[in-house]
Amino acid sequence: MEKEIAGYILAGGDNRRMSGRKKALLTYQNQTFYAHIKERMPAFMNVYLSVEQAAPYEALDADLVIDQYADMGPLGGILSGLEKCGADALLVVPCDMIPFPGDMALWMAEQYRKTGRPVIPCVKGRILSFPGIYTKKMWPTLKQMEEAKDYRIRKVWETLRIPYEKVPVEDHGWKIANINSEEDYSLLTGAKINISLEEALKILEQHITRITDTQVVGLIEAVGRRTAQDLYSPIDQPPFARSPLDGYALRSEDSKGASPENSAELNVVDEILAGSYSPRRIGPKEAVRIMTGAPIPEGADAVIRQEDTDYGEEMVHIFKQVNPYDNYCFQGEDYQAGACLVHKGERMNAANTALAASMGYDSVAVFREPRIAIIATGDELRMPGEDLEAGQIYTSNQFLLAGRLMELGIAQMTTRKAPDAPAKVAACIKELAENHDLIITSGGVSVGKKDIMHDVAENLGCRKLFWRIRFKPGTPAMAFMYDSTCVLCLSGNPFGAGAGMELLVRPALSYLTGDAGFLAKEESAVMSEDFPKPSKMRRFLRAVLTGEEVRLSKGLASSGVLSTLKDCNCMIDIPAGSPGLKRGEEVCVRIL
């Protein structure tokens, strides 16, 4: 008689190393872990899911078995399954054994159907515990383990008194592993873990799409924006030869030998103000009264300043000899027609705006401004002005990040505060991603119970680009893409968030806009004091740069301290493995 066997997926446990997330509900290749394993079970099996409680799994199309043996781990789940499922044997697979080799499941099931014995894999003779075929004949041993309060699965096989089949995994080429932690899961989904800052920036650059949308705006509105066109001049500047000062236009040869004792006398035949023009050509012994910026008349090759004359109106006495082209601004000496003075992608600062105006542009094409959103997460956060209850604090990170973005010239910005609820944060990201280019979050990126951003990425169906960067503060920074919008998740500690802004967000803005001006400048400085603490990991210290000397910001240096950011104008970049810094030592600083 063919032995009846069922598939049995273990999904109990508190999942502490996964921030409490239910592993069976995690996704891999667009399937939940549960669906992935179930799909690879032999077709002749009914498949059950062992859980501690039904509520979290109601959305799954699964036959649930509630664990009747509390706090016994996998052993309790197996006992519950053998009692409730009705099959002679269970092919037991932990829900986090991803990817799961389907050929292994089929081979083990067929082996049981041939022999009627329990089946367990081993590596070089060492029992692996799972996946395994557990039979009702094992019931006495399982119950003995329960009574002895010894819940070790490997011990079950070591004390088993009935024959069982050991399957050498290496003979079949099967590869099995458990997803035990956020690091494991991130690696499974292709995220880079514990990477260098440079690696993280390269990943961001590869995934962030540069803004190409353009609009035409007036010159004043264009200030601070990046041009989307080259600006060529249609005219010479100046468009005519002009006087740089108030004086008299003349022929230089008529001033030869002039001095206070021996003045040259010239007839004043015209006057030219700025904005006017004289068609008259200057002849011998003639001069034209001229003002700053006025066009120099034909025949004149120099201008004498009025202080070197007697200010004559009809006849002027010249007290100084001038040479050809003294005080003479040539047509096109600033720039000539056809010259490209502002290049595509340049920021329209005051000088470029003035250049555009001088060329006659009243409007220019610019790239759309980046739209940035900030979400501060935390149940404990309250807005300034609200009353605080026990355990609550005022939200400051969203103001720190928003203020810094404004200092960097970001005008289009949205800020939100969200509770530690993955579904709500995910909904917020969905909404903001519709019209924002970059979303910055603070908080929820480590591995505590309220570090929800892993769940948020999962909820949105997003693959993490990276998680954890080898620098302090702000190590657990994370990034993922939601459609075409980059979501950059920073530490919830104030200086961790601030460091993330300088080290990650500013480069992200540069990739988004093509504007290298967003990148922090690096300079060399000399330590004015000792910093004896060794740094195993690359570390950034808040500091004050004065001239060529740099000192640490006074006060506590913890990443959770906000007050020492007040006078901070740079960060000292300490390489990994540094034994500490000494006074007089040269260091690299990043200017804020």
Buried (B, 14 or more C-beta within 10 A) or exposed (E): EEBBBBBBBBBBBEBEBBBBBBBBBBBBEEBBBBBBBBEBBBEEBBBBBBBBEEEBBEEBEBEBBEBEBEEBBBBBBBBBBBEBBEBBBBBBBBBBBBBBBBEBBBBBBEBBBEBBBBBBBBEEEEBBBBBBBBBEBBBEBBEEBBEEEEBBBEBBBEEBEEEBBBBEBEEEEBEBEEBBBBBBBBBBBEBBBBBBBEBBBBBBEEBBEEBEEBBEBEBEBBBBBBBBBEBEBEBBBBBEBBBEBBBBBBBBEBBEEBEEEEBBBBBBBBBBEEEEEBEBEBEEEBBBBBBEBBBBBEBBBBBBBBEBBEEBEEEBBBBBBBEEBBBBBEBBEBBEEEBEBBEBBBBBEEEBBEBBEBBEBEEBBBBBBBBBBBBBBBEBBBEEEEEEEEEBEEBBBBBBBBEBBEEBBBEBBBBBBBBBBBEBBBBBBBEBBEEBBBBBBBBBBBBEEBBBBBBBBBBBEBBBBBBBBBBBBBBBBBBBBBEEBBBBBBBBBBBBBBBBBBBBBBBBBBBBBBBEBBEBEEBEBEBBEEBEEEBEBBBBBBBBBEEEBBBBBEEEBEBEBBEBBEEBBBBBBBEEEBEEBEEEEEBBBBEB
